[in-house]
Amino acid sequence: MPNLGRHGEIHSPVLEFPLGTKSGEVRWFAQNASLLSQKGKIVGFNLIARDITDRKETGKKLEEERLLLRTILEAIPDEICVKDLERRFVIANPGAVRALNRSSSDEVVGKKDEDLIPPRFARESKEDEQRILETGKEMLNKEAPPKINVETGRIERAILTSKIPLRNSQGAISGLVTVNRDITDLKRKDEILRESERRFREMLENMELIAVTLDKNGIVTFANDYLLRLTGWIREEAIGADWFSKFLPNRDPKTKNMFFDSLVSGTIPAHYENLIITRKGELRDIRWNNTVLRDSSDKIVGTASIGEDVTNRKRTEEALIEGERQLHALVTSLDDV
C-alpha cells in the first residue's frame, strides 16, 4: 500500500506485485493510488489494480530472447555487427571486436569503418553499405580481395562478407547487419592444393608415361600430352570423350565391365594390361597402374591411371621367343640328320 506523507504525497504511486489465485496460478498486478479530497482536506485515497501478467510474461520472454541472442553473438566465431542509418556501429560481437584489433566493443560502438580500418577497405565497405541502405537489396557471400603479406606472398586474411538491411516494425530500413566469415585457413589450404595440383599435372605432362583420369561414367577428364602424342588425338577431342568408345578397340567389353564393376565394389585392379587404339587404328599394348578417386565425403568419383606403353617391348620379347623357337627347330632337325 502506498505511503502518505505529511502533505498528502504518495511516495509509491505504482506498485507491481504477484498474487496467488485459488487454482495456484500466480498473477501479476500493477496498483495505482490517487488521493481523495473534500473541501481541501484529504479524506482518503483510491487504489486501482490492473492485471499485468501478460505484459510481465512478454517482458520476460523478450529478456530471455535478448539473453539468448547475446549469448549466440558472443559465442559464434563469425564477426557480426549492427549499424545504424549513418553506418555507425551499434552492436559488435567479440569476433568483430577482435578483427578490428580492439579490446572491447566500447572502442567500436558509435564509430564508422573509416575510423577503424584501412582506407581501401573502408571505401569498399562504405560503397556496399550505402547501396544496401538505398536499395534494400542484401549482399550475400561476397569474397573480398585477400590481404597478402608483401614479403612472403602468403595470405594473411581473407573474409566472406554478407550484409543485410535491418527493418523496423513498419518495414522501413533502420540500419544493417554485417556478417564476416574468416576463410583465411580455407584459402590457404586451397592455395596449397592448387599448387600441389599444378606440380602434379606438370609432372604428369612431362613424364614419358600415359596419365589419364575418368569420371564415374568413363568420360575422360584429364589426358596428358604423352597420351595425346601416342594416340594422335588433340586435347579438345580427348577431354570429354567416352574412353571406351574412342580409345579401346571394339570397345573392349571386358575392360569396360571391369571398370564399372570396380566403381560398384569400390576397388579396382591395381595392375592391368589391355590394348588401346590410336587415331590411325594402330594397336598399342598398355600396362596400367590404377587407383579409385574419391571426393571429400569418400564418395567414388572416378579413376586415375598411369600407363606404360609396352608394345615395342612385347614385340621384342615375341621376336626373341620366335627366334628361340626357330633355333630349337633347327637344332632338332640337325640332330635328326
C-alpha positions as CSV (number, residue, x, y, z in Angstrom):
1,M,0.0,0.0,0.0
2,P,1.4,3.5,-0.9
3,N,2.5,5.7,2.0
4,L,1.1,9.2,2.6
5,G,3.4,12.0,3.7
6,R,2.5,15.0,5.8
7,H,1.4,16.9,2.8
8,G,-0.5,14.0,1.2
9,E,2.2,12.9,-1.2
10,I,2.0,9.3,-2.4
11,H,5.6,8.1,-2.4
12,S,4.9,4.9,-4.4
13,P,2.0,5.6,-6.8
14,V,2.6,2.5,-8.8
15,L,3.3,-0.9,-7.2
16,E,3.7,-4.2,-9.0
17,F,3.2,-7.3,-7.0
18,P,2.2,-11.0,-7.5
19,L,-0.9,-12.7,-6.2
20,G,-1.7,-16.3,-6.0
21,T,-5.1,-17.5,-7.2
22,K,-7.2,-20.2,-5.8
23,S,-6.1,-22.6,-8.5
24,G,-2.5,-22.0,-7.6
25,E,-1.7,-19.7,-10.6
26,V,0.4,-16.6,-9.9
27,R,-0.9,-13.4,-11.5
28,W,0.9,-10.0,-11.5
29,F,-0.9,-6.7,-10.8
30,A,0.1,-3.1,-11.0
31,Q,-1.5,-0.9,-8.4
32,N,-2.1,2.9,-8.8
33,A,-3.2,5.2,-5.9
34,S,-4.9,8.5,-6.0
35,L,-5.8,10.9,-3.2
36,L,-9.4,11.8,-2.4
37,S,-10.0,15.3,-1.0
38,Q,-13.1,17.1,0.3
39,K,-13.1,20.8,0.9
40,G,-9.3,20.9,0.6
41,K,-8.9,18.1,3.0
42,I,-7.6,14.6,2.2
43,V,-10.2,12.2,3.2
44,G,-8.9,9.0,1.7
45,F,-7.5,7.5,-1.5
46,N,-8.4,5.2,-4.3
47,L,-6.5,2.0,-5.2
48,I,-6.7,0.7,-8.7
49,A,-5.1,-2.6,-9.6
50,R,-4.6,-3.9,-13.2
51,D,-3.7,-7.4,-14.2
52,I,-0.3,-7.1,-16.0
53,T,0.5,-10.9,-16.1
54,D,0.6,-11.0,-19.9
55,R,2.8,-7.9,-20.1
56,K,5.2,-9.4,-17.5
57,E,5.4,-12.7,-19.4
58,T,6.0,-10.9,-22.6
59,G,8.7,-8.8,-21.0
60,K,10.3,-12.0,-19.5
61,K,10.3,-13.7,-22.9
62,L,11.8,-10.6,-24.6
63,E,14.6,-10.6,-21.9
64,E,15.2,-14.3,-22.4
65,E,15.4,-13.8,-26.2
66,R,17.8,-10.9,-25.7
67,L,20.0,-13.1,-23.4
68,L,19.9,-15.9,-26.0
69,L,20.8,-13.5,-28.8
70,R,23.6,-12.0,-26.7
71,T,25.0,-15.5,-25.9
72,I,24.9,-16.6,-29.5
73,L,26.6,-13.3,-30.7
74,E,29.3,-13.7,-28.1
75,A,29.9,-17.4,-28.8
76,I,29.8,-17.5,-32.6
77,P,33.2,-17.2,-34.3
78,D,31.9,-15.1,-37.2
79,E,32.3,-11.3,-37.0
80,I,28.8,-9.9,-36.5
81,C,27.9,-6.2,-36.1
82,V,24.8,-4.0,-36.4
83,K,25.0,-0.5,-37.8
84,D,22.5,2.4,-37.9
85,L,21.5,4.5,-40.9
86,E,24.6,6.6,-40.6
87,R,26.7,3.3,-40.8
88,R,27.8,3.7,-37.2
89,F,28.4,0.6,-35.1
90,V,25.5,-0.1,-32.7
91,I,26.5,-3.7,-31.8
92,A,29.8,-5.5,-32.3
93,N,30.3,-9.1,-31.1
94,P,33.6,-10.3,-29.8
95,G,34.6,-11.7,-33.2
96,A,34.1,-8.3,-34.8
97,V,36.0,-6.6,-32.0
98,R,39.0,-8.9,-32.4
99,A,39.0,-8.5,-36.1
100,L,39.1,-4.7,-35.6
101,N,42.1,-5.1,-33.2
102,R,40.2,-3.5,-30.4
103,S,39.9,-4.7,-26.8
104,S,36.2,-4.1,-26.2
105,S,33.0,-3.1,-28.0
106,D,33.2,0.3,-26.3
107,E,36.1,1.2,-28.6
108,V,33.9,0.3,-31.7
109,V,30.3,1.4,-30.9
110,G,29.5,4.8,-32.3
111,K,32.3,4.7,-34.9
112,K,32.4,4.0,-38.6
113,D,34.6,1.8,-40.6
114,E,36.6,4.8,-41.7
115,D,37.6,5.3,-38.1
116,L,38.7,1.7,-37.6
117,I,40.1,0.0,-40.8
118,P,42.5,1.0,-43.6
119,P,41.0,3.5,-46.2
120,R,41.0,1.0,-49.1
121,F,38.8,-1.5,-47.2
122,A,36.7,1.3,-45.6
123,R,35.9,2.8,-49.1
124,E,34.7,-0.6,-50.4
125,S,32.6,-1.2,-47.3
126,K,31.0,2.3,-47.5
127,E,30.0,1.8,-51.1
128,D,28.4,-1.6,-50.4
129,E,26.6,-0.4,-47.3
130,Q,25.3,2.8,-48.9
131,R,23.9,0.8,-51.8
132,I,22.2,-1.6,-49.5
133,L,20.6,1.2,-47.4
134,E,19.4,2.9,-50.6
135,T,18.1,-0.1,-52.4
136,G,17.2,-2.5,-49.6
137,K,18.9,-5.3,-51.5
138,E,21.0,-7.7,-49.5
139,M,24.6,-8.7,-50.4
140,L,25.5,-12.3,-49.7
141,N,28.8,-14.1,-49.5
142,K,31.0,-11.5,-51.2
143,E,34.6,-12.6,-51.2
144,A,36.8,-9.6,-50.6
145,P,40.3,-9.4,-52.0
146,P,42.6,-11.2,-49.5
147,K,45.2,-9.3,-47.6
148,I,48.6,-10.5,-48.8
149,N,51.9,-10.4,-47.0
150,V,54.1,-8.4,-49.4
151,E,57.3,-10.2,-48.2
152,T,56.1,-13.8,-48.2
153,G,53.2,-13.6,-50.6
154,R,51.2,-15.6,-48.1
155,I,47.5,-14.8,-47.4
156,E,47.2,-13.0,-44.1
157,R,43.5,-12.6,-44.0
158,A,40.5,-13.5,-46.3
159,I,36.8,-13.0,-45.5
160,L,33.4,-13.8,-46.9
161,T,31.0,-10.9,-46.3
162,S,27.2,-10.7,-46.1
163,K,25.3,-7.5,-45.5
164,I,21.6,-7.5,-44.9
165,P,19.2,-4.5,-44.4
166,L,17.7,-4.2,-41.0
167,R,14.0,-3.1,-41.0
168,N,11.8,-1.8,-38.2
169,S,8.2,-3.0,-37.4
170,Q,6.8,-0.7,-40.2
171,G,9.2,-2.3,-42.7
172,A,11.3,0.8,-43.1
173,I,15.1,0.3,-43.3
174,S,16.6,1.3,-39.9
175,G,20.2,0.0,-40.4
176,L,22.0,-3.1,-41.5
177,V,23.6,-6.3,-40.2
178,T,27.1,-7.3,-41.3
179,V,28.5,-10.9,-41.0
180,N,32.1,-11.5,-41.9
181,R,33.3,-15.1,-42.0
182,D,37.1,-15.7,-41.7
183,I,38.1,-18.0,-44.6
184,T,41.8,-17.4,-44.3
185,D,42.6,-21.1,-43.4
186,L,40.4,-22.3,-46.2
187,K,42.0,-20.0,-48.8
188,R,45.5,-21.1,-47.6
189,K,44.6,-24.7,-48.0
190,D,43.1,-24.0,-51.4
191,E,46.3,-22.2,-52.4
192,I,48.4,-25.2,-51.2
193,L,46.1,-27.6,-53.0
194,R,46.2,-25.6,-56.3
195,E,50.0,-25.5,-56.1
196,S,50.1,-29.3,-55.4
197,E,47.8,-29.9,-58.4
198,R,49.9,-27.7,-60.6
199,R,53.0,-29.6,-59.7
200,F,51.3,-32.9,-60.1
201,R,49.9,-32.0,-63.5
202,E,53.3,-30.7,-64.6
203,M,54.8,-33.9,-63.6
204,L,52.2,-35.9,-65.5
205,E,52.6,-33.8,-68.6
206,N,56.4,-34.2,-68.6
207,M,56.9,-37.9,-67.9
208,E,57.0,-40.5,-70.7
209,L,54.0,-42.4,-69.3
210,I,50.3,-42.2,-70.1
211,A,48.3,-40.3,-67.4
212,V,44.5,-40.3,-67.7
213,T,41.6,-39.8,-65.3
214,L,38.0,-40.9,-66.0
215,D,34.8,-39.9,-64.2
216,K,32.4,-42.5,-62.9
217,N,30.7,-42.6,-66.4
218,G,34.0,-43.4,-68.1
219,I,34.4,-39.9,-69.5
220,V,37.9,-38.6,-69.9
221,T,38.6,-35.7,-67.5
222,F,42.4,-35.5,-67.9
223,A,44.8,-36.7,-70.6
224,N,48.5,-35.8,-70.6
225,D,50.5,-34.8,-73.7
226,Y,52.2,-38.3,-73.9
227,L,48.8,-40.0,-74.4
228,L,47.8,-37.4,-77.0
229,R,51.1,-37.9,-78.9
230,L,50.8,-41.7,-78.7
231,T,47.2,-41.8,-80.0
232,G,47.2,-38.8,-82.3
233,W,44.2,-37.1,-80.7
234,I,44.2,-33.5,-79.8
235,R,43.2,-32.4,-76.3
236,E,39.8,-31.0,-77.4
237,E,38.9,-34.3,-78.9
238,A,40.1,-36.4,-75.9
239,I,38.7,-34.4,-72.9
240,G,35.0,-35.2,-72.5
241,A,35.2,-38.2,-74.8
242,D,34.0,-41.7,-73.8
243,W,37.2,-43.6,-73.1
244,F,35.8,-47.0,-74.1
245,S,34.4,-45.7,-77.4
246,K,37.4,-43.7,-78.5
247,F,40.4,-45.5,-77.1
248,L,39.5,-49.2,-76.8
249,P,39.4,-51.5,-79.9
250,N,35.9,-52.8,-80.4
251,R,35.0,-51.0,-77.1
252,D,36.7,-54.0,-75.3
253,P,33.7,-55.2,-73.3
254,K,35.9,-57.0,-70.7
255,T,37.8,-53.9,-69.7
256,K,34.6,-51.7,-69.8
257,N,32.8,-54.2,-67.5
258,M,35.8,-54.3,-65.1
259,F,35.8,-50.5,-64.9
260,F,32.1,-50.2,-63.9
261,D,32.2,-53.3,-61.6
262,S,35.1,-51.6,-59.8
263,L,33.1,-48.4,-59.2
264,V,30.3,-50.5,-57.7
265,S,32.7,-52.5,-55.4
266,G,35.0,-49.6,-54.6
267,T,38.1,-51.4,-55.7
268,I,39.9,-51.6,-59.0
269,P,42.8,-53.9,-60.1
270,A,46.0,-52.1,-59.2
271,H,47.7,-53.5,-62.3
272,Y,46.0,-54.3,-65.6
273,E,47.0,-54.7,-69.2
274,N,45.0,-54.1,-72.3
275,L,45.2,-52.7,-75.8
276,I,44.2,-49.2,-76.8
277,I,43.7,-47.9,-80.4
278,T,45.2,-44.8,-81.9
279,R,43.6,-42.4,-84.3
280,K,45.2,-44.2,-87.2
281,G,43.9,-47.6,-86.0
282,E,47.2,-48.8,-84.6
283,L,47.0,-51.0,-81.5
284,R,49.2,-50.3,-78.5
285,D,49.7,-52.6,-75.6
286,I,49.5,-50.6,-72.3
287,R,50.4,-51.8,-68.8
288,W,48.3,-49.8,-66.2
289,N,48.6,-48.8,-62.6
290,N,45.1,-47.8,-61.4
291,T,43.5,-46.2,-58.4
292,V,40.0,-45.2,-57.4
293,L,39.3,-41.4,-57.0
294,R,37.1,-40.3,-54.1
295,D,35.8,-36.9,-53.1
296,S,36.0,-35.3,-49.6
297,S,33.0,-37.3,-48.5
298,D,34.6,-40.6,-49.6
299,K,32.3,-40.9,-52.5
300,I,33.8,-42.6,-55.6
301,V,34.0,-40.1,-58.5
302,G,36.2,-41.9,-61.0
303,T,39.6,-43.5,-61.6
304,A,43.2,-42.3,-62.2
305,S,45.6,-44.4,-64.2
306,I,49.3,-44.3,-65.1
307,G,50.1,-46.4,-68.2
308,E,53.3,-47.7,-69.7
309,D,53.4,-48.4,-73.5
310,V,55.0,-51.9,-73.6
311,T,54.2,-52.6,-77.3
312,N,57.8,-52.5,-78.5
313,R,59.0,-54.5,-75.5
314,K,56.4,-57.2,-76.1
315,R,57.2,-57.3,-79.8
316,T,60.9,-57.7,-79.0
317,E,60.1,-60.4,-76.5
318,E,57.9,-62.1,-79.0
319,A,60.6,-61.9,-81.7
320,L,63.1,-63.4,-79.2
321,I,60.8,-66.2,-78.4
322,E,60.1,-66.8,-82.1
323,G,63.9,-66.8,-82.7
324,E,64.5,-69.3,-80.0
325,R,61.7,-71.5,-81.4
326,Q,63.3,-71.4,-84.8
327,L,66.7,-72.1,-83.4
328,H,65.4,-75.0,-81.4
329,A,63.7,-76.3,-84.5
330,L,66.9,-76.0,-86.5
331,V,69.0,-77.8,-83.8
332,T,66.4,-80.6,-83.6
333,S,66.5,-81.0,-87.4
334,L,70.3,-81.3,-87.4
335,D,70.1,-83.9,-84.7
336,D,67.9,-86.0,-86.9
337,V,70.4,-86.0,-89.8
